[in-house]
Amino acid sequence: MLQFTDVEAAAARLKGVAHRTPVLTSRTLDAMLGAQVFMKAENLQRMGAFKFRGGYNSVNALSDDQRAKGVVAFSSGNHAQAVALAAKLHGCKATIVMPHDAPALKLAATRGYGAEVVIYDRYKEDRNAIGKRIADETGAVLIPPYDYLPVMAGQGTAGLELLQDAGALDAMIVCAGGGGFLSGCTVAARHLHPAIRMYGAEPERGNDMQQSLREGRIVSIDVPRTICDGQQTQSVGKHPWEVIRSQVAGILAVPDPVVVEAMRFAFERMKVVLEPSGACALAALMHHREQFRGQRVGVTLSGGNIGMDRFIALMTGAEVVD
C-alpha cells in the first residue's frame, strides 16, 4: 500500500520542477455554500493538470537504463501530456496510447511534447493490452495513469501542499477517475490530519467508484458517456482501492449539468478556466453542499485543458448536456 514516505519522496523529486500552485478562495462561494472553501488550482500546473506530478515522479524514479529504453502510457489526455512532458525533460522517448475521441487540444499537446501517439477506439479496444504489447515489444517501461505507486505518490503531493497552505481542514474533495489522485491525497492528508474526511468526486454516469465503495469490492462498468473525459474510467485501480476502501469517507456523484455550472462559476466569478473533469470536485461540493455547511473544505481544481471552441459551447449551451 502507498505510504506517506512515498509522497514525501515524490515531493522532493518535484521540488523546483512542478509549480507550487496557489490555493484560491472566494467569498462569494463561501457565502453561497455556507462553508470555507480552499481550492487547489492544479489547472495552473505544468501541462495544465495535476497529472504532471505523477508523470514526472514516475519517470524521474526510473534508472538511467530504464529511461534509455523509453516509456509507454495510455490516457485520454492529461496523463498522456504529463508523461510526454516528463519524458522530454528527461531526454527519453515516450509512446502514448490515446483514444480516437481524445480532445484535440490534449492530442496536439502530447505530440507537441515530442511523444509518438498511437490511436485506439476506447469503446472497442483495450488500452491496457495495447500499452502492454508496445512495452513488451520495445522494452519500454509502462506507466499506467493511476494504478501505479509512483503515480499515486506524485499526485498525493497536491493534497500535501493544500494542507500545508490552507491548514487543518474538516474535509477534502478530490476528483476521482481511476483513484490515483484520490488515494495519493488521502494518504498525505490523513497522515497530517487523521480526523480529516476524504471524498472522491465522479460523474453520475461513471460512478463505478461509488458503487465499489458501497459494495465493498471493485465494480466495473461500461465506458461512461460523460462530458468529463478525464473520468471515463471503467473501474478503480487495485492499488488505489487498497487506500480508498479503508480511508475514504464517501464518493460524491455529480450530474454533468452541475459540472457545467461549476465551470461557469469558476470562470465568471473567479476568472479560472476548468475542463469538465477539473471542475468535478467543485461541482460535487456545490451539489452536496448541505453536508459541508459550517466546515473548512479543501477542493481540487484538477485541470484546465479544454479548447476554446468546446469551452464556449459548454458555457453557451451549444453543446447540449443532460
Secondary structure, DSSP 8 states (H G I E B T S, - for coil): ---HHHHHHHHHHHTTTS----EE--HHHHHHHTSEEEEEEGGGSGGGBTHHHHHHHHHHTS-HHHHHT-EEEE-SSHHHHHHHHHHHHHT--EEEEEETTS-HHHHHHHHHTT-EEEEE-TTTS-HHHHHHHHHHHH--EE--SSSSHHHHHHHHHHHHHHHHHH---SEEEEE-SSSHHHHHHHHHHHHH-TT-EEEEEEEGGG-HHHHHHHHTS---------S-GGG--SS--HHHHHHHHHH--EEEEE-HHHHHHHHHHHHHHH-----TGGGHHHHHHHHTGGGGTTSEEEEEE-B----HHHHHHHHHTSS---
